[in-house]
Amino acid sequence: MNKEPITYENWLDLGKVIIPCYKGIPKVPKYTDENFKIEKDIWKRDYETAEIALRLDDVIDLDIDNNLVKNFLNFYVNVNDCGAIFGRDGNLGSHYLWANKTKIPFKQFSLPDEFEKDYKDFPHGAMICELRTERLRYTIVPGSLHSKSKTNVRWEKYQEIKEYQGNLTLDVGKVALSSALTIIYPGEGKRDEYCTAIAGILLKNSDWTEEQIDLFIARIAEAANDNVKQRSKKGSSTAKTERKFGINKISEITGYSHKSIQSLFNWIGLFQNITAQISNDMIEKIEQYSKDRYYVYLNVPDKEEIKQKRIFIDGKTLMEAHAFYKAAMEQAQAWIPRQKQHEFEKIMMPKFAERKQSEEYVIEAEEEYKFKRILKEYFSAKGIYTDKEQLAIHKLPYFNSKESSIDFDLDNFESYLSKQNINQARSDLVQKIQTVLKAKKKHSTFNKKSLVLWRLEGEKVNDRSIIWEGEAVEIEDQAALTDE
């Protein structure tokens, strides 16, 4: 075990750069210069009573400013493995030192200014914690009086200053986010929706498991003196719901802006593109209500609440950012931040892939359904006969009892379509007959005459009708007809 450094000699023997301070303010110029150094004899002569400030060239200091952090620290940060922890009377465990070999950047976790009514009574105001590092910064270390409290800064643990195992910025981000969400935790009546919204954000935008989200929210509820049992399964229960609250709901509950709420979740790597996230949060889901027709549900801010509105669009509008934004404004008065087409597609493609069929789905509007109805109308107009002669001579539909199928002549069907002013290119007509009707081309004979026909398989025969595509089609008597 190394001897804990508590004097300027100890720190200089460790090869560290130290700065003499008085009430936390450096007493020397150019202390940020790369080659700055004070030798032992000079320190002893001029600064023996000064506070010792460690310059953070290759060290990172987790500086805890808000005591709420300590409710969450052990859950997310590997503090047990930290070899250098110090604090002072009244604020123990407020500094954790790690070697900064990978050059983790300086990071402050501070609440937005608009949160002032919630943070104004804390000793350090908006500041939750910092990851202090780089040679422009320093921290008052053991062996000194604290610059403000007149209490000794002392070690609580010292073995060595070693490297953190893991992603320190992300882990501290989880702690800071937990603390921030505790600080703005709402009063009774809104707490359940608030926790549901946190769960929704993490489910939609992170790779956290339901169990991790359950624990994350339960710990916040406990720190906020809420009913932990009621909030402990928010990740699991919210995952089962179709509609998941998000940033908009927290904004509605707290009165704070979408941008500020989002900035908190940025601490754990979410929502780096603010414009994209606002759009993603406003566009809730897509439902298909007919062939190439869609409902899009939008979360639209309306005064002090978020209202869900529905617009109806076609596939072309759904795929084009400019057209979609225009439809959202015209139908729902929803101002969605504009994005480039490729950014818009990143949001819409997953929502489209997850679309569901609306309860109001109208199958009659589908092109395939229309084509099937036309064929049935053709059968009704021409009749379906049990005498194959009607097919061979008069080109009329024939019921093949042996195959439980309907055979029909393509030329006669095409002529019928033409009389109904339904024009189809021959190739398109054949393609639809094959893909939509699932008909098969057959070669047959009648009285040694070659026949080319198309055959539809029936499901079953009942008296004088054949069931096809779920509907009964009547079979006519064998009476001969004149050729049309």
C-alpha positions in Angstrom: 0.0 0.0 0.0 1.3 3.4 -0.9 1.7 6.1 1.7 -1.2 8.6 1.4 0.0 12.0 0.1 -0.8 14.8 2.5 2.1 17.2 2.1 3.6 19.0 -0.9 6.6 16.7 -0.7 4.4 13.7 -1.0 2.6 15.0 -4.1 5.9 16.1 -5.7 7.4 12.7 -5.0 4.5 11.2 -6.9 5.5 13.3 -9.9 2.3 15.4 -9.8 2.0 19.1 -10.6 0.7 21.0 -7.6 -0.4 24.6 -7.3 -0.3 26.8 -4.2 -3.7 28.3 -3.4 -5.3 30.7 -0.9 -9.0 30.3 -0.4 -9.1 28.2 -3.5 -7.4 30.8 -5.7 -3.9 30.1 -7.2 -1.1 32.3 -5.8 1.1 32.0 -8.8 0.8 33.0 -12.5 1.0 30.7 -15.5 0.0 27.7 -13.5 -1.7 26.3 -16.6 1.5 26.3 -18.7 2.5 22.9 -19.8 6.0 23.2 -18.2 4.8 24.8 -15.0 6.5 23.3 -11.9 7.5 24.5 -8.4 10.5 22.7 -6.8 10.4 21.6 -3.2 12.7 24.3 -1.9 10.7 27.1 -3.5 7.5 25.6 -2.1 8.9 25.4 1.4 10.3 28.9 1.2 7.2 30.7 -0.3 4.1 28.5 0.0 4.5 26.2 3.1 1.1 27.4 4.5 -0.7 27.4 1.2 -3.5 25.0 0.2 -2.3 22.2 -2.1 -4.2 22.0 -5.4 -3.5 19.0 -7.6 -3.4 20.0 -11.3 -5.5 17.4 -13.2 -3.1 16.8 -16.1 -3.5 13.0 -16.0 -6.1 12.6 -13.2 -9.8 12.8 -13.3 -11.7 13.9 -10.2 -15.4 13.0 -9.8 -16.4 16.1 -7.8 -19.8 15.6 -6.1 -21.7 18.9 -5.6 -25.2 17.7 -4.8 -25.6 15.1 -2.0 -28.5 13.4 -3.9 -25.7 11.9 -6.1 -24.7 9.7 -3.1 -28.1 7.9 -3.3 -27.2 6.5 -6.7 -23.4 6.4 -6.9 -22.9 2.8 -5.7 -25.5 1.5 -8.1 -23.8 2.8 -11.3 -20.2 3.7 -10.6 -17.5 1.2 -9.6 -16.5 3.2 -6.5 -15.4 0.2 -4.5 -12.5 -0.2 -6.9 -11.5 3.4 -6.6 -8.1 3.7 -4.9 -8.3 7.4 -4.0 -11.3 8.9 -2.2 -11.4 12.1 -0.1 -13.7 14.6 1.4 -14.1 16.8 4.4 -16.2 17.0 7.6 -19.8 17.6 6.6 -19.2 16.4 3.0 -17.5 13.0 3.1 -17.0 10.9 0.0 -17.2 14.0 -2.3 -14.1 13.4 -4.5 -13.1 10.2 -6.3 -9.8 10.2 -8.2 -8.9 8.0 -11.2 -5.9 8.0 -13.6 -7.0 9.6 -16.9 -4.9 7.5 -19.3 -7.6 7.5 -22.0 -8.1 11.3 -21.9 -11.7 11.4 -20.8 -12.8 14.9 -21.4 -14.0 17.4 -18.8 -17.8 17.1 -18.2 -20.2 19.1 -16.0 -23.6 17.7 -15.1 -25.6 20.8 -14.4 -29.3 21.5 -14.5 -30.7 23.9 -17.1 -31.3 27.5 -15.9 -35.1 27.1 -16.2 -35.1 24.5 -13.4 -34.1 27.2 -10.9 -37.2 26.9 -8.7 -36.2 23.3 -8.1 -32.5 23.7 -7.5 -32.2 27.2 -5.9 -32.0 25.8 -2.3 -29.1 23.4 -2.9 -25.7 24.7 -1.7 -24.2 24.4 -5.2 -27.3 25.4 -7.1 -27.7 23.8 -10.5 -24.4 21.8 -10.4 -24.9 18.1 -9.6 -21.4 16.8 -10.2 -18.4 17.2 -12.4 -15.7 15.1 -14.0 -12.9 17.5 -13.6 -9.7 16.9 -15.6 -7.1 18.5 -17.9 -4.3 20.8 -16.9 -6.6 23.9 -17.0 -8.3 22.6 -13.8 -7.2 21.6 -10.3 -8.7 20.3 -7.1 -7.8 21.1 -3.4 -6.5 17.8 -2.0 -5.8 16.3 1.5 -3.2 18.1 3.4 -5.1 21.4 3.1 -7.8 23.4 4.7 -10.9 23.5 2.6 -11.1 26.9 0.9 -14.6 27.7 2.1 -15.5 25.6 5.2 -12.3 25.9 7.2 -12.3 22.1 7.7 -9.5 19.7 6.8 -9.6 17.9 3.5 -8.8 14.3 4.3 -8.4 10.9 2.8 -11.1 8.4 3.3 -9.3 5.8 1.3 -5.9 5.8 -0.4 -4.1 3.0 -2.2 -3.3 4.5 -5.5 -4.8 6.6 -8.2 -5.7 4.0 -10.8 -7.6 3.8 -14.0 -11.4 3.3 -14.0 -12.6 0.0 -15.4 -15.6 0.9 -17.6 -17.2 3.9 -19.2 -16.8 6.5 -16.5 -18.7 9.3 -18.3 -21.7 7.1 -19.0 -21.8 5.6 -15.5 -21.6 9.1 -13.9 -24.3 10.2 -16.4 -26.7 7.6 -15.1 -26.0 8.9 -11.6 -26.5 12.5 -12.6 -29.7 11.7 -14.6 -31.1 9.9 -11.6 -30.4 12.8 -9.4 -31.9 15.3 -11.8 -35.1 13.3 -12.3 -35.3 13.2 -8.5 -34.9 16.9 -8.2 -37.8 17.6 -10.6 -40.0 14.7 -9.4 -43.6 15.9 -9.4 -46.1 16.0 -6.6 -48.9 13.5 -6.0 -51.3 12.9 -8.8 -48.6 13.1 -11.5 -46.0 10.7 -10.3 -47.3 7.6 -12.0 -47.4 9.3 -15.5 -44.0 10.8 -14.8 -42.4 7.4 -14.1 -44.3 5.9 -17.0 -42.8 8.6 -19.3 -39.2 7.9 -18.0 -39.8 4.2 -18.8 -41.2 5.1 -22.3 -38.1 7.2 -23.1 -35.7 4.4 -22.1 -37.7 1.7 -23.9 -37.9 3.6 -27.1 -34.4 5.1 -27.2 -32.0 2.9 -25.3 -30.9 -0.7 -25.2 -31.8 -1.1 -21.5 -33.7 -4.2 -20.5 -37.1 -3.9 -18.8 -35.5 -5.1 -15.5 -32.8 -2.3 -15.7 -35.5 0.3 -16.3 -37.5 -1.1 -13.4 -34.6 -0.7 -11.0 -33.6 2.7 -12.4 -37.1 4.1 -11.7 -37.5 2.4 -8.4 -34.3 4.0 -7.1 -35.5 7.5 -8.2 -38.9 6.9 -6.6 -37.2 5.9 -3.3 -34.9 9.0 -3.3 -38.0 11.1 -4.0 -39.8 9.5 -1.0 -42.5 8.1 -3.3 -44.1 4.7 -3.1 -41.4 2.4 -4.4 -43.6 -0.7 -4.7 -46.0 1.2 -7.1 -43.2 2.3 -9.3 -40.9 -0.7 -9.2 -42.3 -2.4 -12.4 -42.6 0.6 -14.7 -40.2 -0.8 -17.3 -42.0 -4.1 -17.5 -45.6 -2.7 -17.4 -44.9 0.1 -19.9 -43.3 -2.3 -22.3 -46.6 -4.1 -22.6 -48.6 -0.9 -23.5 -49.1 0.2 -27.0 -48.6 3.9 -26.3 -45.5 4.9 -24.5 -45.2 8.4 -23.0 -42.0 10.3 -23.6 -40.2 13.7 -23.4 -43.5 15.5 -24.2 -45.2 14.0 -21.2 -42.4 15.0 -18.8 -42.5 18.5 -20.3 -46.2 18.7 -19.8 -46.0 17.5 -16.2 -43.0 19.7 -15.1 -43.6 22.7 -17.3 -40.0 22.6 -18.5 -39.1 22.7 -22.1 -38.7 19.7 -24.3 -35.1 20.8 -25.0 -34.2 21.0 -21.3 -35.7 17.6 -20.5 -33.9 16.1 -23.4 -30.6 17.5 -22.3 -30.8 15.4 -19.1 -31.1 12.2 -21.1 -28.2 13.3 -23.3 -26.0 12.5 -20.2 -26.5 8.8 -21.0 -26.0 9.2 -24.7 -29.6 9.6 -25.8 -31.0 12.3 -28.1 -27.8 13.7 -29.5 -29.8 15.1 -32.4 -32.3 17.4 -30.8 -34.3 18.1 -33.9 -34.6 14.4 -34.8 -35.7 13.5 -31.3 -38.4 16.1 -31.2 -39.7 14.8 -34.5 -39.4 11.2 -33.3 -41.3 12.0 -30.1 -44.1 13.8 -31.8 -44.7 11.0 -34.3 -46.2 8.3 -32.2 -47.1 5.5 -34.5 -48.5 4.5 -37.9 -51.6 2.4 -38.7 -52.8 1.1 -42.0 -56.5 1.6 -42.7 -56.6 0.5 -46.3 -54.5 -0.2 -49.4 -51.8 2.6 -49.5 -53.7 4.6 -46.9 -52.4 5.3 -43.4 -53.2 7.0 -40.1 -50.3 8.7 -38.4 -50.8 9.5 -34.7 -49.0 12.7 -33.5 -48.3 14.0 -30.0 -49.1 17.7 -30.4 -48.4 20.3 -27.7 -51.5 22.3 -26.9 -51.1 25.0 -24.3 -50.1 23.1 -21.1 -50.8 19.6 -22.3 -50.0 17.1 -25.0 -52.9 15.9 -27.2 -52.8 13.0 -29.5 -54.1 13.8 -33.0 -54.5 11.6 -36.1 -53.8 12.5 -39.7 -54.6 10.4 -42.7 -52.3 10.2 -45.7 -51.3 8.0 -48.6 -48.0 6.2 -49.1 -46.4 8.9 -51.2 -47.0 11.5 -48.5 -45.8 9.1 -45.8 -42.5 8.7 -47.7 -41.7 12.4 -48.4 -40.7 14.7 -45.6 -42.0 17.9 -47.1 -45.4 16.5 -48.0 -45.7 14.8 -44.5 -44.9 18.0 -42.6 -47.5 19.9 -44.7 -50.1 17.2 -44.0 -49.3 17.3 -40.3 -49.8 21.1 -40.2 -53.0 21.2 -42.3 -54.7 18.3 -40.5 -53.4 18.5 -36.9 -51.8 22.0 -36.6 -48.6 20.1 -35.6 -45.4 22.0 -36.2 -42.8 19.2 -36.7 -39.2 20.4 -37.0 -38.0 20.0 -40.5 -35.3 17.5 -41.3 -33.5 16.3 -44.4 -35.1 13.5 -46.3 -32.6 10.8 -45.1 -33.0 11.9 -41.5 -36.8 11.8 -41.9 -36.5 8.2 -43.3 -34.5 7.1 -40.3 -37.4 8.0 -38.1 -40.2 6.8 -40.3 -38.9 3.4 -41.5 -38.9 1.7 -38.1 -42.4 3.1 -37.3 -43.7 1.9 -40.7 -42.2 -1.6 -40.1 -44.1 -1.7 -36.8 -47.4 -0.5 -38.2 -50.6 -2.3 -37.3 -53.8 -2.7 -39.2 -56.4 -0.2 -38.0 -59.7 -1.5 -36.5 -61.2 0.7 -39.2 -59.4 -1.2 -42.0 -61.4 -1.0 -45.2 -60.6 -4.1 -47.4 -63.0 -2.9 -50.1 -60.5 -0.1 -50.9 -57.8 -2.5 -51.9 -57.0 -3.0 -55.6 -56.8 -6.7 -55.2 -60.2 -6.8 -53.6 -61.7 -4.7 -56.4 -60.3 -7.1 -59.0 -61.8 -10.1 -57.3 -65.1 -8.3 -57.1 -65.0 -7.6 -60.8 -64.5 -11.3 -61.5 -67.4 -12.2 -59.3 -69.6 -9.7 -61.1 -68.5 -11.3 -64.4 -69.6 -14.7 -63.1 -72.9 -13.3 -62.0 -73.5 -11.6 -65.4 -72.5 -14.6 -67.5 -73.4 -17.4 -65.2 -71.5 -20.6 -64.3 -72.6 -23.7 -66.1 -72.3 -27.4 -65.4 -72.1 -28.2 -69.2 -68.6 -27.9 -70.5 -70.1 -27.1 -73.9 -70.9 -23.6 -72.7 -67.2 -23.1 -72.2 -66.2 -24.8 -75.5 -68.8 -23.2 -77.7 -70.0 -20.0 -76.0 -66.8 -19.2 -74.0 -68.8 -19.0 -70.7 -67.7 -20.0 -67.2 -67.9 -23.7 -66.5 -68.1 -25.5 -63.2 -65.8 -28.5 -63.2 -67.4 -30.8 -60.6 -64.5 -33.3 -60.7 -62.0 -30.6 -59.7 -64.4 -28.4 -57.7 -63.2 -25.5 -59.8 -64.3 -22.8 -62.1 -62.9 -22.7 -65.6 -63.2 -19.5 -67.7 -62.1 -18.1 -71.0 -59.7 -15.2 -70.9 -60.9 -13.6 -74.2 -64.5 -13.6 -72.9 -63.4 -12.1 -69.6 -61.4 -9.4 -71.4 -64.3 -8.6 -73.6 -66.5 -8.2 -70.5 -64.0 -5.8 -68.9 -63.9 -3.7 -72.1 -67.7 -3.3 -72.1 -67.5 -2.2 -68.5 -64.9 0.5 -69.5 -62.2 -1.3 -67.5 -59.1 -1.3 -69.7 -56.2 -3.6 -68.9 -53.2 -4.4 -71.0 -53.2 -8.1 -71.8 -49.9 -8.7 -69.9 -51.2 -6.9 -66.8 -54.5 -8.8 -66.9 -52.7 -12.1 -67.1 -50.4 -11.0 -64.2 -53.4 -10.2 -62.0 -55.2 -13.4 -62.8 -52.1 -15.3 -61.7 -51.1 -13.3 -58.7 -54.4 -11.9 -57.4 -56.8 -14.7 -58.4 -54.2 -17.5 -58.1 -55.7 -19.0 -61.3 -53.7 -21.5 -63.3 -53.6 -21.8 -67.1 -54.8 -25.2 -68.3 -55.1 -27.1 -71.6 -58.2 -29.2 -72.2 -60.4 -30.7 -74.9 -64.1 -30.9 -75.8 -65.3 -33.2 -78.6 -61.7 -33.4 -79.8 -61.5 -29.6 -79.9 -58.5 -28.1 -78.0 -59.4 -25.6 -75.3 -57.2 -23.1 -73.4 -58.7 -22.0 -70.1 -57.9 -20.5 -66.7 -58.9 -22.5 -63.6 -59.9 -21.2 -60.1 -59.9 -23.8 -57.3 -63.0 -23.7 -55.2 -63.1 -24.4 -51.5 -66.2 -26.6 -51.5 -69.5 -27.2 -53.3 -72.8 -26.8 -51.6 -76.0 -27.7 -53.6 -76.0 -25.3 -56.6 -73.2 -23.0 -55.5 -69.4 -23.1 -55.2 -67.6 -21.4 -52.4 -64.8 -19.2 -53.7 -62.8 -16.6 -51.8 -65.2 -17.1 -48.9 -68.3 -16.2 -50.9 -70.9 -18.4 -52.6 -71.1 -18.2 -56.4 -74.3 -19.6 -57.9 -74.1 -22.4 -60.5 -76.6 -22.0 -63.4 -78.6 -24.8 -65.1 -77.3 -26.5 -68.1 -79.6 -24.7 -70.6 -77.8 -23.8 -73.8 -77.1 -20.2 -74.6 -76.6 -18.3 -77.8 -73.1 -17.2 -78.4 -72.4 -13.6 -77.5 
